[in-house]
Amino acid sequence: MKKILITGGSGFIGTNLVEYFNKNFKVLNIDIEKPRNLDHLDYFKEVDILNKKLLLKVVEDFKPEIVYHMAARTDLDGKSIKDYDANITGVENMIWLCNNIKSIKKIIFASSRLVCEIGYKPKSMEDYKPSTFYGESKILGEKIVKNSNLEISWTIVRPTSIWGPWFGVPYKNFFDTIYNRKYFHPGKLVIKKSFGFVGNAVYILDKLQQTEKLNGQTIYLQDFEPLEVLDWANLISKKFNLPKIKSVNLNFLKIAATIGDFLNNIGIKSFPLTTFRLNNLKTEMVYDSLRVQNIIGKLPYDLNKSTEITVKWYKENI
């Protein structure tokens, strides 16, 4: 039976990876946090990827063939690049690990779309423009992989905004605001986004460990068809048995976002809108997926089914 190691398997995408693979493979999740799905405790060991000695011992004992390196610090609250050492030294440790454990045949590294600021369209996968220390740390992680002496097959994935069961802040904020009837669409804006349902994301990640066609490449992890935000918001609202989404003048939302900024700065983080969130919402974010789509093929979940699954999970767990 194939053995699969998932670092950060207690996180959002990691939890779904463990759920996906544990049916047919032997899975080990190493993380500094306990699994958010307590049914996964049998597949979990508490290991810090910065603890090189313990990391080697645990992984050497497990002898995985495939590694998904999802572990990272992902918040945007760091005050310097040093706060994100897990995203830099952690990558170096994983490369060292792969070169020292002969059972490992392939590794998939998780990066982030925030290697470029919101609204910036990179000209290539080596065109970076970060606006956060988190984004900078992920750039350094990508460069470490690309410039390494890694002796096995590898692929870097940049998750866009992934959503679905087991998501948390900030990914579930959109569902929260709709469920609580606090979402108002900015005017008549038509906003397209390359988001991704987590069920499709893990399907793509599975295909990556089966194919050699994307080795040594960096790809965006996303659904292949962009969604339109207002249409999706109305679909979510419908699944919650709520009325259609209302639109509000953009200037009003800018004022509300400014209030949210002030509250956020004094430690009140429950306000649903800030300038960062508003800019993120109204800025189109579409990445080309044709190259990956031609290799992976059709994804298992369309937008309607993905939303239905997520709303059902939300009602049962939130």
N, C-alpha and C positions, 0 to 999 in steps of 0.2 A: 504494500500500500504506500502510495506517494506521501511524503511528509512535507508539510508546508509551515513555514515560520512566518508569523505576522508580528512585527513590532508595532506597538501602539494599537493593539487589537482591542483595547478597551474604549477607544474613541469611536466616533460616529461611523466613518467608513470601515474602520477596523472591525467593529462589532458585526457589521453586515458581511464582511469577508469571512469571519469566523463562522457565522451562521450558514453561509453559502458552502464553505468547503468542508465543514465537519461531518457532512452527510456521507461523503465518499472518500475522504482523505484523513490522515492523521494530522491534527493541527495543534500548534503551540502558539499562544499569545504571550509575548513578553511586554510588560508595561509597568510604569510606576504607580498606576492606578488600577484598582480592582475593576473587573468587567461591569459595565453598566447593565448588561443582561446577566443576571446572577446564574442563569442556566449554563453559562460559559465558564464557571469557576474551575471545572475539571480540566480545562484547556489552558489554564493561566499560571504563569509564574511571575512573581514580582522581581523585575530586573530593570535597572537604570542603564540605558545604552551608553552612558558616560562611564560606567563601571566596567572597564575593559576586561578585567580578570574574571568577574562573575559572568559577564556576557559570553566570554569564550567557553567557560565551563558548561553553562546551561545549554548553549547551542551545540557544542561539541557532543554532549550527551544525547541530544535529540537527533542530530544528523539529518537536517532538512535537505531537500533537493531544490525547493523553491523558496525564495524569501520575498516578502512584501514589506518594504521599509516605510511604514506609515507614521512612526513615532516622531513627534515634533512638538515644540511649543508653537501654538497657532494664534494666540491672542495678539492684539495690537498695542498692548499697554507697556511694553518694554521701553526703558529710558535710554538704552544704548544697545549696540550690536552684541555686547557681552552677555546680555540677558537671554540671548538666543543661541547659547553655545550648544544646546542639544541639536540644533539644526545644522551645525557646522562640524564640531568635533564628533557628534553622533554619526554623521555621514562618513567621516574618516574612519571611525571605529568599525562601521559596517563593511567598508571596503577592505580593511585589514582582516576582518572576520572571514569574508568570502575568499580571500586569498590564502587563508590558513585552515579552512575546513573543506576538505576535498569533496564532500558529499554534495555541496551546493553547486548547482548548475546554472541558475539564473536568479537575478534580483531585479525587482521593480522598485524604483525610488519615487516617493511622492514629493513633489515640489508644490508650487502654488501659482495661480494666475496673477497674484500680487507681486510677481517679479516685475510687473509693469503696473503703473498706477491706473486707476479707473478711467476709462475713456481713451487710453493710449493704445493704438494698434501697432504692435511690433512688426517690423519689416522681415524679421527672421527669428528663429529660436535663440539667437545670440544677441538680439536687440533688447536691452533691458532699460527700464525706467521706473525704479521703485519710488514709493513715497512714504514707506514705513521701514523701521528697523527689521520688522518681520520679513518684509519683501527682500531687503538686502541680505538677510541671513539665508533665504532660499536661493538667491542668486549665487552666493558663495557655495552653497551645497551643490548646486548644478555644476558649477565650474570644477569643484573638487572631483565629481564623478567623471566629467568629460576629460579632465587632465590626469586622471589616475592611471595606475598600472593594473586596473581590474582585469583579471584573467578569465572571467566568465561573461556570459551574455547579460546585458542590462538594458533597461528602458527607463526613461524619466517620464512621469505623468504629472501634468499640472491640472488638478481638479479646479473646475470653475466654481460656480455656486451649486453644490450638491445638496439635495434635499431628500427626505423620506424617513421611514421608521428609524428611531433611535437618534434623530438629529437633536441638537441642542442649540443654545445661543452661539452665533447669531442666525443660524440657518433656519430655525423655526420661527423667527420673529415675524416673518411675512404671514405665516399661518395664524400666529397669535393675534396679530392686528385684525385679520379678517374675522376670526372666530369671535373676537371681542367687539366687532363692529367699529373698529378704530381706523380702518384703512380707507383712505380717500385718494382716488387716482388724480395725479397732477394734470388738471385741465383736459385737453384733448390729445395729449401726447400719445403717439404710437411708439411703444418702446419694445424692441426685440432683444432677447437675451439668450445666450448659449448656456442655459442651465443644464443640470443633469439629475435624473432620478437615480437614487443610490442602487436600486435593483439593476439598472442598466450599467452603472459604473462598475459594479462587481462582476457583471457579465463580461465587460470589456477587459477588466483586469485578469479574469480567468483566461480569456482568449490570448492575452499577451504572454502568458506562461506556456501557451501551446504553439505559438508561431515564432519563427525566426525573422519574419519580414520587417519587424520594427526594432530589431536589436540596434543598440547604439544611437537611438533617436529619442527626441523629446516630443511629446504629444500633449494636447489638451484632453482632459478627461471630462466628457460632456455627452449629452444627448446629441444626435446628429441633426435634428431639426430644431432651430431656435423657436422659442415660444414668444408670444406677445403678452406683455404683462397684464393688461386689462382683461384680455380674454381669459387668461389663466386665473386671475383674481376672481372673476365671475364664476369660473368652473369650480374653484375651491368653495366659494360662498354657496353655490348650488349644492355641493356635496354635504355642506353643513346645514342644509335646509334654511339658508338665510337669503335675504333679498339681494338684488343686484347691487354692485358697487357704485357708489356715488362719486362723481368727479367734483373737484374743488379747484378754484383759481390758484394757479401756481404761486402767485405772490403771497397768498394767505398761508400756503404750506411753508414758504420761506420764513415767514414770521414765526410760525409754530416751531420750525427747526431751530431758529435762533434761541427761542425759549428753551428748547431741549438741550442745546449746547450749554446754556447757563446752568441748568439743573444738573447736567452731567458733570460740569466743572466743580460743583459744590457737593458732589457725591451722590446725587439722586439719579440713578441710572434707569429708572423704570419708565421714564417718558418715552413714548413710542417713536419719536422722530427727532433726528439731529441733522445738521447740515451734511455730515458724512453720509448718513443713510439716505437723505433726499437726493444728493448728488449721485450716489450709487444706484438709486432706483431709476432716475430719469435719464441716465446715460446708457446709450445702446452698447451692448457687449456681445458681439458676434464673432466667433472664430471659425475658420474654415475646417471642416471635418471630413472632406471628401477622401483624402488619402487614407485616413484611418477607417472610414466607412467601407471603402473598397476592400479592405483586408478583413475587417471584423464581420461585415454583413449586417443583416437586419437585427435591431435590438428587440428584446423580448417584450418591452412594455411601452405602450403609447401613452400620451399625456393623460388621457381620460382614465385609463387603468392605474397609472402611477399615482394620480391624485386621489383616486378612490381608495387605494391601498393605504396611502399616507393619512388621509382623513380618518379612516377606520382605526389605524394605530393611534392617532392623536386622541380620538375620543376614548380609547381604552386605557391610555397611559398618562394623559396630561391632567 
